[in-house]
Amino acid sequence: MDPMAAIRDTFFQECEEQLSALEEGLLEMEDGNTSLDTVNAVFRAVHSIKGGAGAFKLTELVSFAHVFETCLDKIRSQTLQPDPDVIKLLLRSADILADLVTRCRQGTAIEKSLYEGLQAELENVVGGLADDQSAEDDFGSIDFTPTVIAVGGFESEPAEPTGMSEASGEAVGPVASIMFRPHSGLYAKANEPLVIIRELATLGKLACRTSFDLLPDIEAFDPAENYLSFEISIEGNPSYDDITSLFEFVEGDCDLKIEMLAGDDVAPAPADSPVLEAPVNDTMPTADDIIARVLGRQAGSEPTGEVIALPAGTSAVDERAEKPVEKAADRGTEKGPATKAIRVDLDRIDRLINLVGELVINQAMLSLRVSQSGAVVAANVGSSLEELERLTRDIQESVMAIRAQPVKSLFQRMSRIVREVADQTGKAVRLRTDGEATEIDKTVVDLLADPLTHMIRNAVDHGLEMPDRRREVGKPEEGTVRLSAAHKSGKVVITIADDGAGINRPKVLEIARRKGLVTETAQLSDNEIDNLLFLPGFSTATNVSSISGRGVGMDVVKRSIQSLGGRISIDSKPGHGSVFTMSLPLTLAVLDGIVVSVADQTYVVPLTAVVETLMPESGMLSSLGANGQAIRVRDRFLPVVDVGQVIGIRSEPADRNSCVAVLVETDGHGKSALIVDRIQDQRQVVIKSLETNYGPVEGVAAATILGDGRVAMILDVDTLIGRGSESTSSAQNMVYAKAS
């Protein structure tokens, strides 16, 4: 693979992380947290993207990021107040920045119409100084005194610092001295020394002198070169790491020397501290130079000719971590150790998961063969086999944990959807999120994006009222959509709730009858009316728009959730809003299940749905109507679903004297009892997609391979209960009446 292509891919992967941090910071600012730490985090995210984009000559991205960065810099310097209008502009800018990153990554052409309008708004907010900032204005917020000093280049001794604090007039003595000379390549990559100097000013009281020693005569002056250098001293208590981290994106594009001072005595930087002492070279580094430096660092060898100042957090800096460095009192609490992580191609993880799946199957086969070989052999290898089973499960859980990722990235995408739909509909909407750290399989996260987008758009478009209507009913003008995630009973439950008007059930029923989706005489419960929203072609919108009205959204949502092995339900209260609940499996690879027999066929019931199993005693099972049955469990009557009859593999009901009841509970139908012939085992099974390899089968969620090599169906418990309810609805009404 081309080394530059690998570096470019790494840059765009880092862009995803920076965009995530940007979105998170802006949402915190929208909630009122406009502290300097939050604003700085947002600023650094945009600056990082701009710096990397400049290295790859992504002109449009650099141009927009520069104006965006300037606006954030105004907020940092408190010359621009982050009022709601400004925050809204910043959120829109973050969306456009994400679009530009995506297009640059895909290599598609970028038209100026995509960003120039918003860029003009940003320039207007910052007073038109995005591209032409005067040095006098920019340095007004820091102690900057342009003075000609005879430093004679970086080979000479630095000029003696004043050692005076202008605020107090007392001899305090700087604690850091920095010699900084940018190369022309630094400017060519859209980096700005002023930004670095302002960041340094946040570490303590800063004094900066400018050296003009290298300035040539006018005849030899080259506008593309840089002839200025800066001598900077900082009073306060900055750490060496704090200083070097600010030069992270200009390493190799400047001459840099940092000395830590203690009072009037010069305390040199640590012996292993990276100091760039290359000869002055104003030429832009070539691609070969960049590749050589990157590859050399990856191989653990230093590039020849210069010592590169490594970013904070890399190995050279970490080696100094044992030497305690006192932090400034106003720098906040000390951060915990950084999480170590590596990037791994997703295909490699998928292959590993497939191999673990085969290991689970072979372990089941081995267990079966041992059990069939006789009691003596089984006793000899039983303990070893149990150990193998334990290790197999531990490996499987560890591998699945690799694929698990928080839903935070998915939830952050929904913020943009809410903003866009709110702008199109003229509504004021606030998205609240909870449980962003909840982890789920990456495959589930990726496949969940489209259905979740549909539901968020519908919540804003259909669920929330217009601001004037909300005022009339005593609600705040700003509507709220809540998006939350949590682990529950071995599944991930995601809810989308709004505080709107709720489902207008009379209107829903009228539309369904008009479209022929239900008969004129049908009497439906509130839950049945709510579920009409998931029928193909159903829509309550009167006008077709880019948001809704074509009757495909909620139908697509239900099919997408079901394809993931999940379920979706609705709970709506007129005048108070609606709650959509999605229950999804943690993973699409392996599950624990109970292996059962039904009419000489083998099936698997997912363990997450099972409450308990029991052998019905005499009198526990009762016939209701022509086909219905109920079972009495601890003075409570539960509807019974005969699996063999519902699936259609036998016409007669199971033998009451020898059958087994598997009590299950689902989000959509509550508790019920599945009647099977017998229970074979409880084991871990590997999920194989039936729809992909064969086709959809109602009542069956997926398939698996058993230890004897046979294929068994994994039952879709919710669908089975639903089908059983449809065929015995009158009997179930009798059950509920009797139970009450």
LUMZA-28777 format. One record per residue (C-alpha): residue in one letter; x, y, z. Coordinates in steps of 0.05 Angstrom, whole numbers, plus 5000, padded with zeros to 4 digits. Example, Ala and Ser with C-alpha at 12.3 -4.5 7.8 and 13.67 -1.06 7.14 Angstrom:
# LUMZA-28777
A524649105156 S527349795143 
# end
This chain:
# LUMZA-28777
M500050005000 D502450704984 P505351005049 M502251685033 A495451345024 A496251015092 I497951685124 R491951995089 D487351445115 T489951555185 F488552305179 F481352185160 Q480451685216 E482952215264 C478152705232 E472452265254 E474852305325 Q475853055320 L468853155291 S465952745347 A469653175398 L467353795361 E460053585362 E460453395436 G463554055455 L458554475416 L452754105447 E455754255516 M456154985496 E448954965473 D447054705542 G450555305574 N457455035588 T461755575555 S467755475600 L474655605572 D476254855574 T470154695531 V471555255481 N478855055476 A476954325463 V472454545406 F477755015379 R483054465380 A478553985342 V477654485285 H484954685286 S487253965283 I482853835222 K485454465188 G492754295202 G492153595173 A488153845113 G493554345098 A498753785094 F494653445040 K493054095003 L485454035015 T484354754998 E476854805008 L477154445075 V482754895099 S479155525077 F472755365114 A476255095175 H480455725180 V474356175184 F470955695232 E477255695275 T477556455275 C470456505300 L472056025357 D478356425372 K474057045381 I469856665432 R476256435468 S478757155473 Q471757375497 T470957865440 L464957465415 Q459457235460 P456856515447 D449556705448 P444256205421 D444756485350 V452256415349 I451855705377 K446755525324 L451555805271 L457255395300 L453054755299 R451254875225 S458654995212 A460454335244 D455553985198 I458654315136 L465654155162 A463653415168 D460853435096 L467353735071 V471453195106 T467052655076 R467752925006 C475253005013 R475752295037 Q471652034979 G475452474929 T469152794902 A469053494875 I467054044924 E462954624898 K463655284933 S456155334939 L456554794992 Y460155235042 E461055945017 G454356195044 L455855945114 Q463056175108 A460556875093 E456156855155 L462156655197 E466357215168 N460757705182 V460357475255 V467857565266 G467858245232 G471058045167 L477757905199 A478157175179 D483057275123 D486357945139 Q487958025212 S492558585232 A498258405277 E496658985323 D489458765334 D491158035342 F496558145393 G492458635433 S490258095482 I497257875502 D503558215527 F507158285460 T512858785450 P515858795379 T523258945391 V529558825351 I534258385391 A540958095372 V540057355381 G544257175321 G540056565303 F538755965347 E546055795354 S547056405399 E544956475471 P537856725481 A537057435505 E536457505580 P529157545601 T526858135640 G524857745701 M519658285718 S512158215724 E508858815693 A502658715737 S506358755803 G513159045787 E516358495828 A521958055803 V518257395793 G522657055742 P519856675682 V519455915688 A519855775613 S523856065555 I522055885483 M525756045419 F521055945360 R522456075286 P517155845236 H519255585167 S515555795105 G512555095103 L508755235167 Y504755785133 A503955375070 K500254855112 A495355375138 N498355395208 E498756055244 P504156235296 L499456735327 V494756165347 I500455795381 I502656425418 R495656545443 E495255825467 L501855935504 A498756555536 T493656105570 L499355755608 G501456375646 K503657105638 L506957145571 A512157625542 C514157575469 R519757915431 T520657895356 S527457825323 F528758135255 D535957895251 L534757475189 L530958015151 P534758135085 D535458765044 I529458945001 E532958694938 A533657994967 F526857975001 D522557374982 P515157435002 A514456675006 E519956615059 N519556755134 Y524957185166 L521957295235 S523156915299 F520156975368 E523156955437 I517756785487 S517956765563 I512256505607 E511256675680 G506856195718 N507755455724 P507055105657 S509554405649 Y514254185594 D508853735566 D503854305563 I508554715521 T510854175472 S503653955460 L502054635430 F507454545377 E504653855357 F502154065289 V508254475268 E513753985284 G518653955227 D516254635202 C519855065252 D526255145293 L524455045366 K528355075431 I525055035499 E528555155565 M525355085634 L527755625683 A527355645759 G527656345787 D534056675761 D537456005748 V536755665682 A534454945690 P535454585624 A529954145597 P530353395613 A536153045579 D531652635536 S527253215516 P526353285441 V529353945415 L529354115342 E536254385324 A536454275249 P539754805206 V535255345181 N531655075121 D525655455093 T523954965038 M517554575041 P518853845063 T517653345007 A513052755009 D519152295014 D521552685075 I514752595110 I514551855092 A521651735117 R520152075183 V513651715194 L516251025174 G522551135214 R518551295276 Q514050695267 A520150235262 G522850525327 S528850865295 E530451605295 P530851945228 T537752205212 G539352945206 E534453215258 V530953045323 I523453135316 A519453435374 L514352885387 P507153055406 A505152985479 G502952275494 T507951925448 S513451475474 A518952005481 V514552435525 D511751835564 E518851655585 R519152305623 A512652165659 E516551875718 K519352565732 P513752955768 V512253635739 E508254115781 K501954365746 A499455075750 A493855155801 D489055435750 R489954855701 G484554435735 T484953725762 E490153255735 K487752805679 G487752055687 P492051595645 A490251595571 T486750985544 K491350565500 A488250375434 I490150105366 R486550135300 V484849455270 D481549335202 L474349115213 D475148525165 R480448225210 I475748245269 D470147935227 R474747365207 L476647265280 I469347245301 N467846735247 L473546295273 V470946355344 G464046145318 E467145525287 L470745395353 V464045415390 I460944925340 N466844445344 Q466744475420 A459344275418 M460943705371 L466443465416 S461843475476 L456743065439 R461742545415 V464542465486 S457542375515 Q456041845463 S462541465473 G460741165541 A460841315615 V468141115627 V471041555572 A466342125591 A468642095663 N475942125643 V475342735598 G469443075631 S473543565672 S477943745612 L471743845569 E468744315620 E475144715620 L475044745544 E467844995546 R469645535597 L475645765556 T471445765492 R466246215525 D471546685552 I474746745483 Q467946875451 E466147415502 S472947745494 V472447755418 M465348025420 A467748575467 I472648795413 R466948945366 A462749285419 Q462650035415 P458650585450 V452450855416 K455151555427 S457451645355 L450651435330 F446951905378 Q451352485357 R449252395285 M442052485307 S443553185332 R444553415260 I438153075237 V434253445291 R437254115272 E435854015198 V428553795207 A427354345258 D429854865208 Q425454585152 T419154545195 G420155205233 K420054855300 A424454965361 V427154295383 R432254065434 L435153355432 R436853045499 T440952405501 D442251905556 G446251265561 E451151455506 A456350985537 T451850375526 E455749885484 I452949465427 D455849065369 K458649515315 T454549155262 V448149315300 V450350045307 D451650115233 L445049795213 L441150195264 A443050875234 D437650885180 P431650665222 L433651135279 T434151705229 H427051565205 M424351565275 I427852205296 R425252565234 N418252325248 A418652535321 V420353245301 D415753285240 H409652915265 G410452875341 L412053585361 E407154165353 M408754835323 P411255365373 D404655765373 R400655135385 R405154925443 R404055615474 E396555525468 V396654865507 G401355125560 K407754795536 P414555135526 E415655345454 E421754905449 G419954175441 T424253615469 V426152955437 R429652465484 L434051915458 S436551405508 A439950715510 A440750205564 H442349465575 K436349055598 S435748295604 G441348155556 K438948645504 V439849375486 V433649795494 I433450455455 T427750945466 I425751555427 A420851995466 D417752675449 D413453145490 G408853295431 A401353185421 G401652425419 I398451975367 N391652215342 R388451535343 P381651735312 K385452055253 V389951435246 L383950965244 E380251415194 I386251425147 A387250665153 R379950545136 R380151035077 K386350685049 G383149995059 L388349775110 V382849575159 T375449425149 E370049935167 T367249485222 A373849295254 Q374349465328 L381549595347 S384849705413 D389450315425 N395549875417 E392949585351 I391350285325 D398450525343 N401449935305 L397750155242 L403350655235 F407950085214 L403549845157 P406449935086 G403850565053 F401050875117 S402351615129 T398752155168 A402052715128 T397353105084 N402853375038 V408753005008 S415253355027 S422553205031 I421352995103 S415152565101 G408652385067 R410551805022 G408651265072 V415250885072 G418651115136 M415750705194 D414750085151 V422150105135 V423750205208 K419849595231 R422949135177 S429949395192 I429149275267 Q426348585255 S432148415208 L436748565267 G432848075310 G429648645349 R422748905364 I419449585366 S413549815407 I409550455417 D406750785479 S403051435467 K398951895512 P394752425476 G397253125493 H403552865527 G407552545472 S409751855447 V415151365465 F418050875414 T421950305445 M426749865406 S429449225436 L435748965401 P440648395412 L447448565438 T450748185381 L448947845316 A454147295323 V452946845383 L447246745433 D445446295492 G439345875480 I435145285503 V435044715453 V427944405450 S424443855411 V417843965376 A414843395335 D421643075323 Q424543745301 T429844135340 Y429144875354 V432845395396 V429245885443 P433646505458 L435346495532 T434347255538 A426847145529 V426146565577 V423546685648 E423045965672 T421345255649 L416544765682 M412844105672 P405344265674 E401743875729 S394743625725 G389744195722 M394844745704 L392944735629 S385844945611 S382244955544 L379145615522 G374445625463 A375745185403 N383245265398 G385645675457 Q389345455519 A391545785583 I396345575638 R395645755711 V402345945743 R402246185815 D394946405811 R396046775746 F393346565679 L397946625619 P396346515546 V399245875516 V402545805447 D403345105421 V409745175380 G408344565336 Q401344805316 V403345535305 I409345345261 G405044845224 I409044205234 R403243845267 S395643925270 E394343625339 P396243975404 A402043725446 D400743175498 R398943515563 N401842955604 S408842985576 C409743685547 V414244235576 A412244965585 V417545495571 L415246145602 V417646735561 E416947485566 T417247985509 D416648745505 G410648705458 H406448155489 G408548075561 K408847375592 S406546755554 A407946005554 L410945635496 I409044895495 V414544415469 D415443665473 R421843655513 I428244055530 Q434743765505 D440044245530 Q442144955544 R448045175503 Q451445735465 V449745735390 V452646105331 I447646525293 K447246405218 S442846885178 L437046495148 E434647085107 T441447175074 N442546435058 Y435446215044 G429846705055 P425346995110 V421046495148 E415646755194 G416746535266 V424146395254 A429446915270 A435646535246 A438945855242 T444845505276 I449044875269 L448544375326 G453943925353 D451643335310 G452043755247 R444643855239 V441544535225 A436644805277 M432045405273 I432545955325 L425346155342 D422846865337 V419046865403 D415447525393 T412747325325 L410546645350 I406546955407 G403547465359 R401246915312 G398446515370 S394747135394 E391647245325 S388946535321 T386246515392 S384447245405 S377547075433 A380546555479 Q385747045505 N380247545521 M377247005565 V384046905598 Y384747645615 A377547665641 K378747055684 A385247315711 S382047975732 
# end
